[in-house]
Amino acid sequence: MQIGSPPYQAEVMVLRCVIVDDSRRFLDAARCLLECQGITVVGVASTSAEAFERVAELRPDVTLVDIDLGGDSGLELVGQLCRRGVASPSGLILMSAHAGQDYVDLVAASSAAGFLCKSALSAEAVRSLLGPGDGDPVDAVSGLRGG
């Protein structure tokens, strides 16, 4: 324990994150939200090519990837990141503004750790998909807490 730090202070693992989405507006909003909730956003990308470079260079703990990247496929990007050893499947999360039920089979067949609806994006939801935590887990399809 450090001198001066209270004994009740809980250790929180700082997560380094890259967000991949073709909407600048969403990138800005997601960065602000996650950083306010304790996740460090180390980079953003709008295309698969940019994302591959950022993830390879920055080696984040978690990469949030939009399924529809305009002309690119987030599903294919996730597969490439894993196949080339740039990212671990446990650190990849797919996202969409569309209902998770639309992607159940695609997400299950992907290399990603899970899925979050953009409307359910939070540091807590990201941490729940990355590993065990307290409370009910976040449903990987809906992004909602079970219980």
C-alpha positions as CSV (number, residue, x, y, z in Angstrom):
1,M,0.0,0.0,0.0
2,Q,1.3,3.5,-0.8
3,I,1.7,6.0,1.9
4,G,-1.3,8.3,2.0
5,S,-3.6,6.1,0.0
6,P,-6.7,5.0,1.8
7,P,-6.9,1.3,2.6
8,Y,-10.4,1.0,1.1
9,Q,-9.4,2.3,-2.4
10,A,-10.1,-0.5,-4.9
11,E,-7.7,-1.2,-7.7
12,V,-9.3,-0.7,-11.1
13,M,-7.6,-2.1,-14.2
14,V,-7.1,0.7,-16.7
15,L,-8.1,-0.5,-20.2
16,R,-6.5,0.9,-23.3
17,C,-9.0,1.0,-26.2
18,V,-9.2,1.7,-29.9
19,I,-12.6,2.5,-31.4
20,V,-13.3,1.7,-35.1
21,D,-16.3,3.3,-36.7
22,D,-17.0,5.2,-39.9
23,S,-19.0,7.9,-38.1
24,R,-16.8,10.8,-36.7
25,R,-19.7,11.8,-34.6
26,F,-20.0,8.4,-33.0
27,L,-16.2,8.2,-32.5
28,D,-16.2,11.5,-30.6
29,A,-19.2,10.6,-28.5
30,A,-17.9,7.1,-27.7
31,R,-14.4,8.4,-26.8
32,C,-15.9,11.0,-24.4
33,L,-18.2,8.5,-22.8
34,L,-15.6,5.8,-22.2
35,E,-12.9,8.2,-21.1
36,C,-15.4,9.7,-18.5
37,Q,-16.0,6.2,-17.3
38,G,-12.3,5.3,-16.9
39,I,-11.3,3.6,-20.2
40,T,-8.3,5.3,-21.9
41,V,-9.1,5.6,-25.7
42,V,-5.6,5.5,-27.2
43,G,-6.8,5.7,-30.8
44,V,-9.7,5.8,-33.3
45,A,-10.0,4.6,-36.9
46,S,-12.7,5.0,-39.6
47,T,-11.6,2.3,-42.1
48,S,-10.3,-1.3,-41.8
49,A,-6.9,-0.1,-43.1
50,E,-6.6,2.6,-40.5
51,A,-7.8,0.2,-37.8
52,F,-5.3,-2.5,-38.7
53,E,-2.5,0.1,-38.4
54,R,-3.7,1.6,-35.1
55,V,-4.2,-1.8,-33.5
56,A,-0.9,-3.1,-34.7
57,E,0.9,0.0,-33.5
58,L,-0.9,0.7,-30.2
59,R,-1.7,-2.9,-29.0
60,P,-4.8,-1.9,-27.1
61,D,-6.4,-4.1,-24.4
62,V,-9.7,-3.8,-26.2
63,T,-10.8,-2.8,-29.7
64,L,-14.4,-1.9,-30.4
65,V,-15.4,-2.5,-34.0
66,D,-18.5,-1.3,-35.8
67,I,-19.9,-4.2,-37.9
68,D,-20.7,-1.9,-40.8
69,L,-17.7,0.3,-41.7
70,G,-19.2,1.9,-44.7
71,G,-17.5,0.1,-47.6
72,D,-15.6,-2.2,-45.2
73,S,-16.7,-5.1,-43.0
74,G,-16.1,-5.0,-39.3
75,L,-16.6,-8.8,-39.2
76,E,-13.8,-9.3,-41.7
77,L,-11.5,-6.8,-39.9
78,V,-11.9,-8.8,-36.6
79,G,-11.0,-12.0,-38.5
80,Q,-7.9,-10.4,-40.0
81,L,-6.8,-9.0,-36.7
82,C,-6.9,-12.4,-35.2
83,R,-5.5,-14.4,-38.1
84,R,-2.5,-12.1,-38.4
85,G,-1.9,-12.1,-34.6
86,V,-2.4,-8.4,-34.2
87,A,-5.2,-8.8,-31.6
88,S,-6.5,-11.5,-29.3
89,P,-10.2,-12.5,-29.8
90,S,-10.8,-11.8,-26.1
91,G,-10.0,-8.2,-26.7
92,L,-12.3,-7.6,-29.7
93,I,-15.9,-6.4,-29.4
94,L,-18.3,-5.9,-32.3
95,M,-20.8,-3.1,-32.2
96,S,-23.8,-1.9,-34.2
97,A,-26.6,0.6,-33.9
98,H,-28.9,-2.2,-35.1
99,A,-30.5,-4.8,-32.9
100,G,-28.2,-7.5,-31.7
101,Q,-30.7,-10.1,-32.8
102,D,-29.9,-9.2,-36.4
103,Y,-26.3,-10.4,-35.9
104,V,-26.6,-13.4,-33.5
105,D,-25.2,-16.0,-36.0
106,L,-22.6,-13.6,-37.4
107,V,-21.2,-12.6,-34.0
108,A,-21.2,-16.2,-32.8
109,A,-19.2,-17.3,-35.9
110,S,-16.8,-14.4,-35.5
111,S,-13.5,-14.2,-33.6
112,A,-14.9,-11.4,-31.3
113,A,-15.5,-11.7,-27.6
114,G,-19.0,-10.5,-28.1
115,F,-21.3,-7.7,-29.2
116,L,-22.6,-4.5,-27.8
117,C,-25.4,-2.3,-29.1
118,K,-24.0,1.2,-29.5
119,S,-26.9,2.5,-27.3
120,A,-25.7,0.2,-24.5
121,L,-22.0,1.2,-24.8
122,S,-20.4,1.8,-21.4
123,A,-17.2,1.0,-19.6
124,E,-19.1,-1.4,-17.5
125,A,-20.5,-3.3,-20.5
126,V,-17.0,-3.4,-22.1
127,R,-15.4,-4.8,-18.9
128,S,-18.2,-7.4,-18.6
129,L,-17.6,-8.7,-22.0
130,L,-13.8,-8.9,-21.5
131,G,-14.0,-11.0,-18.4
132,P,-15.6,-12.0,-15.1
133,G,-16.8,-9.2,-12.9
134,D,-19.2,-8.4,-10.2
135,G,-23.0,-8.6,-10.7
136,D,-24.9,-9.9,-13.7
137,P,-23.0,-10.2,-17.0
138,V,-23.9,-8.1,-19.9
139,D,-25.7,-10.0,-22.6
140,A,-23.4,-10.2,-25.6
141,V,-26.2,-9.8,-28.1
142,S,-28.4,-7.1,-26.6
143,G,-25.7,-5.3,-24.5
144,L,-28.2,-5.4,-21.6
145,R,-27.6,-6.7,-18.1
146,G,-29.1,-10.1,-17.3
147,G,-30.7,-10.8,-14.1
